[in-house]
Amino acid sequence: MEIRPHLSVQNLNVYFDQLRILKDVSIDIPDHKITVIIGPSGCGKTTLLKSLNRLLDPLDGVRVEGRVLVDNVDIYDPRTEVTEVRKKMGLLSQRPQPLPMSIYDNVAYGPRIHNHVDKKRLGEVVEQYLRMAGLWEEVKDRLGEPASRLSVGQQQRLCLARGLAVGPEIILGDEPTSALDPQSSQNVERRLIELKEEYTVIVVTHILRQAKRIADYIAFLYLGELVEHGPAAEVFANPRDPRMRAYLTGEIS
Amino acid sequence: MILSRESRRLRRRKMEERIFRALMAVSILIVIGCLVLIVGTIIWKGLPAMSLSMITQIPKGGYYLGKEGGILNAIIGSLYLASGATVLAILFSLPVVLYINVYTKKRSRLASLTRFSFDVLWGIPSIVYGAFGFIIMVFFGLRASLLAGILAVALLEFPIMSRAADEVIRMVPRELLEASYSLGATRLETALKVVVRQCLPGLLTAVLIAFGRGIGDAASVLFTAGFTDRIPTSLLEPAATLPLAIFFQLGTPFPEVQQRAYASAAILTVLILIISLVARGLGKRYTRHIIK
């Protein structure tokens, strides 16, 4: 029996004006694993990630063809409610983007707009997700302070807590450690590894070593084409495509 | 040889630096000088006529041009008028500006057309808004009144406020909007909870600039608000305004009344100053959450 993953990309093409950024990408993202999308810069990694929660919608001149199925619903179907799609995914961006409000309100933002948490329990929920993101101990005495006062590493974990509080199934990371110092990066990586027990994690990175540290599954993009994908151990040990091999040896970067 | 060429170059560059710095200093001096001269003149000429009764009483002894009493009618009238107009302008300005920044794409034709309209409206002289307000007033069968004045001044304030607000909201990084969208927020929630919060000080400035222009404008209220010595008690009564009070008082042949014009101008200036300071003080409380 075939197990349907809850995130599946089928024949995805993305155009920016006349430029074809993603070429016929098809991939089933394995559940409860960390899938890492690697590839040289400008190859469409971020575009692929953003196409998964329709963050390409507000951009100019973007055309998307193909299907992205989340729990067997095509998110590009006009009948699909975009906020419901996004609710299923938490996003970590390259630079953490805390919202212009307090630490507490940042985490409470999602539960408040979706109204899925009892008002009396909101405090507990905020604590729960701050703990999950490994930030609770550092901020528990200053929840009312502006989020912008946290260090960048703390902000990224706050963004993680904020994303988790919406109750997603999938966590998307767009080079989530690129703005962080080594220690904070390590911290975020550790969280992601912990979180794959409960969530499906997809991370874009241009750091090969990071991919090797955290990936269960690898997707290699080259010039908008999904060149190779498979379990990380296999791909790293036995790359089939010459371009993948060249990337691993550092000939293309 | 090479050394001397280089040292000559360096000398020239230092010279350039000095000249431009001097030019900038002169410009700043002119700006500050103008401010000091204007405020100084107003106070100097108005001081002899300044008294507590100026701001606590309505005019006495002669319609419009009384030599006694005060200009409380115009102070209250101006405050009513500019506040009403500013509230009205916010009600139209904020949705438009949020729409073109949050709802449309960067290359949207509608957005650039709207911005172009702001620029055109911005450049229209206030007397034209006054005339236009007059036409609207007649169309609805209104007489010169507080309401008609509010409409005309709101029209004047709208492009000023919108343009300033647009400049601020355009600066919001796209990633911040994406962060909100990715949490499943709608565009409206993003606009009101994130964009407005992030831009609050800038929006406040936009409102203040518009308010300042509105309260200080004479031409737009000339045909629309009328003038009266009484303090208006309803929207349909005519209302006096400080700029018109100054205009009428200056136009008289009596030096005592002219002096009162300068005192009125000083009051208007101080009024704007107080409102700016209070608004900024209130705004400060909300700046702490802004993401830089």
Interface residues (C-beta under 8 A of the other chain):
Chain A: N53 L55 P58 L59 D60 G61 T83 E84 R86 K87 M89 G90 L91 S93 R95 Q97 P98 L99 P100 M101 S102 Y109 G110 I113 H114 P146 A147 S148 C159 R162 G163 V166 L172
Chain B: K105 K106 R107 P173 R174 E175 L176 L177 E178 A179 S180 Y181 S182 L183 G184 A185 T186 E189 K193 V194 R197 Q198 R288 H289 I290 I291 K292
